[in-house]
Amino acid sequence: KNGLTKGYLFGVFCRYICAVVSGIVFFGAYAPSNFNAVTWSLWYNLTYLAVEAAITVAVISLPPVKKALEGLKSQI
């Protein structure tokens, strides 16, 4: 039960970690002057990934979407 949601959230968490590391290594020079690269990368990536995760969890929790995903799962 809720395996898709848990798996999705785990995937988003892993994506967040990779985005933070990438932000520190490759884009740290572009951080605003009042932030260091680590703080900027943590906050910047959290803002859009958290919103994306919340919207996606809400959509995949809708009964018609759940039913469609279960139908796809049974076909595979």
TIVO-2410 file (N, C-alpha, C; in nm, 3 decimals):
# residues 76
REC num residu      c1      c2      c3 atome chaine
REC   1      K   0.085  -0.119   0.000     N      A
REC   1      K   0.000   0.000   0.000    CA      A
REC   1      K   0.088   0.124   0.000     C      A
REC   2      N   0.056   0.219  -0.083     N      A
REC   2      N   0.130   0.344  -0.097    CA      A
REC   2      N   0.275   0.322  -0.139     C      A
REC   3      G   0.303   0.210  -0.204     N      A
REC   3      G   0.439   0.183  -0.248    CA      A
REC   3      G   0.485   0.282  -0.354     C      A
REC   4      L   0.394   0.323  -0.441     N      A
REC   4      L   0.431   0.419  -0.544    CA      A
REC   4      L   0.468   0.553  -0.481     C      A
REC   5      T   0.392   0.597  -0.385     N      A
REC   5      T   0.419   0.725  -0.320    CA      A
REC   5      T   0.552   0.720  -0.245     C      A
REC   6      K   0.574   0.614  -0.172     N      A
REC   6      K   0.701   0.601  -0.099    CA      A
REC   6      K   0.819   0.595  -0.194     C      A
REC   7      G   0.805   0.519  -0.301     N      A
REC   7      G   0.912   0.510  -0.400    CA      A
REC   7      G   0.938   0.643  -0.468     C      A
REC   8      Y   0.830   0.715  -0.499     N      A
REC   8      Y   0.845   0.846  -0.561    CA      A
REC   8      Y   0.917   0.943  -0.468     C      A
REC   9      L   0.876   0.945  -0.341     N      A
REC   9      L   0.941   1.035  -0.246    CA      A
REC   9      L   1.087   0.999  -0.223     C      A
REC  10      F   1.119   0.871  -0.224     N      A
REC  10      F   1.259   0.830  -0.213    CA      A
REC  10      F   1.337   0.878  -0.336     C      A
REC  11      G   1.278   0.867  -0.452     N      A
REC  11      G   1.342   0.916  -0.574    CA      A
REC  11      G   1.364   1.066  -0.572     C      A
REC  12      V   1.266   1.140  -0.522     N      A
REC  12      V   1.279   1.285  -0.512    CA      A
REC  12      V   1.389   1.321  -0.412     C      A
REC  13      F   1.397   1.247  -0.302     N      A
REC  13      F   1.504   1.272  -0.204    CA      A
REC  13      F   1.642   1.249  -0.266     C      A
REC  14      C   1.656   1.140  -0.341     N      A
REC  14      C   1.784   1.113  -0.407    CA      A
REC  14      C   1.816   1.220  -0.511     C      A
REC  15      R   1.714   1.263  -0.583     N      A
REC  15      R   1.733   1.371  -0.680    CA      A
REC  15      R   1.776   1.499  -0.610     C      A
REC  16      Y   1.718   1.527  -0.494     N      A
REC  16      Y   1.754   1.645  -0.416    CA      A
REC  16      Y   1.902   1.640  -0.376     C      A
REC  17      I   1.946   1.526  -0.328     N      A
REC  17      I   2.087   1.511  -0.288    CA      A
REC  17      I   2.178   1.538  -0.407     C      A
REC  18      C   2.147   1.480  -0.521     N      A
REC  18      C   2.229   1.501  -0.641    CA      A
REC  18      C   2.225   1.646  -0.687     C      A
REC  19      A   2.109   1.709  -0.679     N      A
REC  19      A   2.098   1.849  -0.720    CA      A
REC  19      A   2.176   1.940  -0.626     C      A
REC  20      V   2.176   1.910  -0.497     N      A
REC  20      V   2.252   1.990  -0.401    CA      A
REC  20      V   2.402   1.977  -0.428     C      A
REC  21      V   2.447   1.856  -0.448     N      A
REC  21      V   2.590   1.834  -0.476    CA      A
REC  21      V   2.629   1.905  -0.605     C      A
REC  22      S   2.546   1.892  -0.707     N      A
REC  22      S   2.572   1.960  -0.834    CA      A
REC  22      S   2.574   2.111  -0.816     C      A
REC  23      G   2.482   2.163  -0.737     N      A
REC  23      G   2.477   2.306  -0.712    CA      A
REC  23      G   2.601   2.358  -0.641     C      A
REC  24      I   2.653   2.278  -0.551     N      A
REC  24      I   2.774   2.318  -0.478    CA      A
REC  24      I   2.895   2.313  -0.570     C      A
REC  25      V   2.909   2.203  -0.643     N      A
REC  25      V   3.028   2.181  -0.725    CA      A
REC  25      V   3.030   2.271  -0.849     C      A
REC  26      F   2.921   2.274  -0.922     N      A
REC  26      F   2.922   2.341  -1.051    CA      A
REC  26      F   2.866   2.483  -1.050     C      A
REC  27      F   2.773   2.513  -0.960     N      A
REC  27      F   2.705   2.643  -0.964    CA      A
REC  27      F   2.728   2.727  -0.840     C      A
REC  28      G   2.818   2.686  -0.753     N      A
REC  28      G   2.844   2.760  -0.630    CA      A
REC  28      G   2.892   2.902  -0.653     C      A
REC  29      A   2.959   2.927  -0.762     N      A
REC  29      A   3.009   3.061  -0.792    CA      A
REC  29      A   2.896   3.159  -0.821     C      A
REC  30      Y   2.779   3.111  -0.855     N      A
REC  30      Y   2.666   3.197  -0.889    CA      A
REC  30      Y   2.575   3.227  -0.770     C      A
REC  31      A   2.610   3.177  -0.654     N      A
REC  31      A   2.527   3.201  -0.534    CA      A
REC  31      A   2.533   3.349  -0.499     C      A
REC  32      P   2.423   3.406  -0.446     N      A
REC  32      P   2.424   3.546  -0.404    CA      A
REC  32      P   2.530   3.570  -0.297     C      A
REC  33      S   2.571   3.693  -0.286     N      A
REC  33      S   2.683   3.725  -0.196    CA      A
REC  33      S   2.651   3.699  -0.048     C      A
REC  34      N   2.525   3.703  -0.010     N      A
REC  34      N   2.492   3.680   0.131    CA      A
REC  34      N   2.470   3.531   0.164     C      A
REC  35      F   2.493   3.441   0.069     N      A
REC  35      F   2.484   3.297   0.091    CA      A
REC  35      F   2.616   3.232   0.054     C      A
REC  36      N   2.649   3.124   0.124     N      A
REC  36      N   2.761   3.043   0.073    CA      A
REC  36      N   2.701   2.938  -0.021     C      A
REC  37      A   2.784   2.867  -0.093     N      A
REC  37      A   2.737   2.774  -0.196    CA      A
REC  37      A   2.651   2.662  -0.138     C      A
REC  38      V   2.687   2.612  -0.020     N      A
REC  38      V   2.612   2.502   0.040    CA      A
REC  38      V   2.471   2.547   0.078     C      A
REC  39      T   2.462   2.657   0.149     N      A
REC  39      T   2.331   2.708   0.192    CA      A
REC  39      T   2.244   2.742   0.073     C      A
REC  40      W   2.301   2.807  -0.026     N      A
REC  40      W   2.224   2.845  -0.144    CA      A
REC  40      W   2.173   2.721  -0.217     C      A
REC  41      S   2.256   2.621  -0.234     N      A
REC  41      S   2.216   2.500  -0.305    CA      A
REC  41      S   2.108   2.425  -0.228     C      A
REC  42      L   2.122   2.416  -0.096     N      A
REC  42      L   2.021   2.349  -0.015    CA      A
REC  42      L   1.885   2.415  -0.030     C      A
REC  43      W   1.879   2.547  -0.015     N      A
REC  43      W   1.752   2.618  -0.019    CA      A
REC  43      W   1.695   2.626  -0.160     C      A
REC  44      Y   1.779   2.655  -0.257     N      A
REC  44      Y   1.730   2.669  -0.394    CA      A
REC  44      Y   1.665   2.539  -0.443     C      A
REC  45      N   1.733   2.428  -0.423     N      A
REC  45      N   1.681   2.300  -0.470    CA      A
REC  45      N   1.560   2.254  -0.390     C      A
REC  46      L   1.556   2.287  -0.262     N      A
REC  46      L   1.441   2.249  -0.180    CA      A
REC  46      L   1.314   2.320  -0.227     C      A
REC  47      T   1.327   2.446  -0.268     N      A
REC  47      T   1.207   2.522  -0.305    CA      A
REC  47      T   1.131   2.460  -0.420     C      A
REC  48      Y   1.201   2.423  -0.526     N      A
REC  48      Y   1.125   2.371  -0.640    CA      A
REC  48      Y   1.098   2.221  -0.629     C      A
REC  49      L   1.187   2.145  -0.568     N      A
REC  49      L   1.162   2.001  -0.557    CA      A
REC  49      L   1.051   1.969  -0.457     C      A
REC  50      A   1.040   2.046  -0.351     N      A
REC  50      A   0.932   2.022  -0.254    CA      A
REC  50      A   0.796   2.050  -0.316     C      A
REC  51      V   0.786   2.158  -0.393     N      A
REC  51      V   0.659   2.191  -0.459    CA      A
REC  51      V   0.624   2.084  -0.563     C      A
REC  52      E   0.723   2.045  -0.641     N      A
REC  52      E   0.700   1.941  -0.741    CA      A
REC  52      E   0.655   1.810  -0.676     C      A
REC  53      A   0.719   1.772  -0.566     N      A
REC  53      A   0.684   1.648  -0.497    CA      A
REC  53      A   0.542   1.656  -0.441     C      A
REC  54      A   0.506   1.767  -0.381     N      A
REC  54      A   0.373   1.782  -0.324    CA      A
REC  54      A   0.265   1.772  -0.431     C      A
REC  55      I   0.287   1.838  -0.544     N      A
REC  55      I   0.188   1.834  -0.651    CA      A
REC  55      I   0.177   1.693  -0.708     C      A
REC  56      T   0.289   1.627  -0.729     N      A
REC  56      T   0.287   1.492  -0.787    CA      A
REC  56      T   0.222   1.392  -0.693     C      A
REC  57      V   0.251   1.401  -0.563     N      A
REC  57      V   0.188   1.310  -0.467    CA      A
REC  57      V   0.036   1.333  -0.464     C      A
REC  58      A  -0.005   1.459  -0.474     N      A
REC  58      A  -0.148   1.488  -0.477    CA      A
REC  58      A  -0.213   1.427  -0.601     C      A
REC  59      V  -0.145   1.436  -0.715     N      A
REC  59      V  -0.202   1.384  -0.839    CA      A
REC  59      V  -0.207   1.231  -0.837     C      A
REC  60      I  -0.098   1.166  -0.795     N      A
REC  60      I  -0.100   1.019  -0.797    CA      A
REC  60      I  -0.188   0.960  -0.686     C      A
REC  61      S  -0.234   1.045  -0.594     N      A
REC  61      S  -0.325   0.999  -0.489    CA      A
REC  61      S  -0.472   1.010  -0.530     C      A
REC  62      L  -0.500   1.074  -0.642     N      A
REC  62      L  -0.638   1.086  -0.689    CA      A
REC  62      L  -0.689   0.948  -0.730     C      A
REC  63      P  -0.812   0.914  -0.693     N      A
REC  63      P  -0.866   0.781  -0.726    CA      A
REC  63      P  -0.860   0.744  -0.874     C      A
REC  64      P  -0.895   0.833  -0.968     N      A
REC  64      P  -0.886   0.791  -1.109    CA      A
REC  64      P  -0.742   0.761  -1.154     C      A
REC  65      V  -0.648   0.836  -1.103     N      A
REC  65      V  -0.509   0.814  -1.139    CA      A
REC  65      V  -0.459   0.684  -1.077     C      A
REC  66      K  -0.495   0.660  -0.951     N      A
REC  66      K  -0.457   0.534  -0.887    CA      A
REC  66      K  -0.513   0.415  -0.963     C      A
REC  67      K  -0.639   0.425  -1.006     N      A
REC  67      K  -0.702   0.316  -1.079    CA      A
REC  67      K  -0.632   0.294  -1.213     C      A
REC  68      A  -0.596   0.401  -1.281     N      A
REC  68      A  -0.526   0.389  -1.410    CA      A
REC  68      A  -0.388   0.326  -1.390     C      A
REC  69      L  -0.318   0.366  -1.286     N      A
REC  69      L  -0.185   0.310  -1.260    CA      A
REC  69      L  -0.193   0.163  -1.221     C      A
REC  70      E  -0.296   0.126  -1.146     N      A
REC  70      E  -0.315  -0.015  -1.112    CA      A
REC  70      E  -0.349  -0.097  -1.237     C      A
REC  71      G  -0.425  -0.037  -1.329     N      A
REC  71      G  -0.455  -0.106  -1.456    CA      A
REC  71      G  -0.329  -0.128  -1.539     C      A
REC  72      L  -0.243  -0.028  -1.543     N      A
REC  72      L  -0.115  -0.042  -1.613    CA      A
REC  72      L  -0.027  -0.148  -1.548     C      A
REC  73      K  -0.029  -0.150  -1.416     N      A
REC  73      K   0.051  -0.248  -1.345    CA      A
REC  73      K   0.005  -0.390  -1.374     C      A
REC  74      S  -0.126  -0.410  -1.382     N      A
REC  74      S  -0.178  -0.543  -1.410    CA      A
REC  74      S  -0.149  -0.586  -1.555     C      A
REC  75      Q  -0.136  -0.493  -1.646     N      A
REC  75      Q  -0.104  -0.526  -1.784    CA      A
REC  75      Q   0.041  -0.567  -1.802     C      A
REC  76      I   0.126  -0.517  -1.714     N      A
REC  76      I   0.269  -0.550  -1.723    CA      A
REC  76      I   0.291  -0.682  -1.658     C      A
***
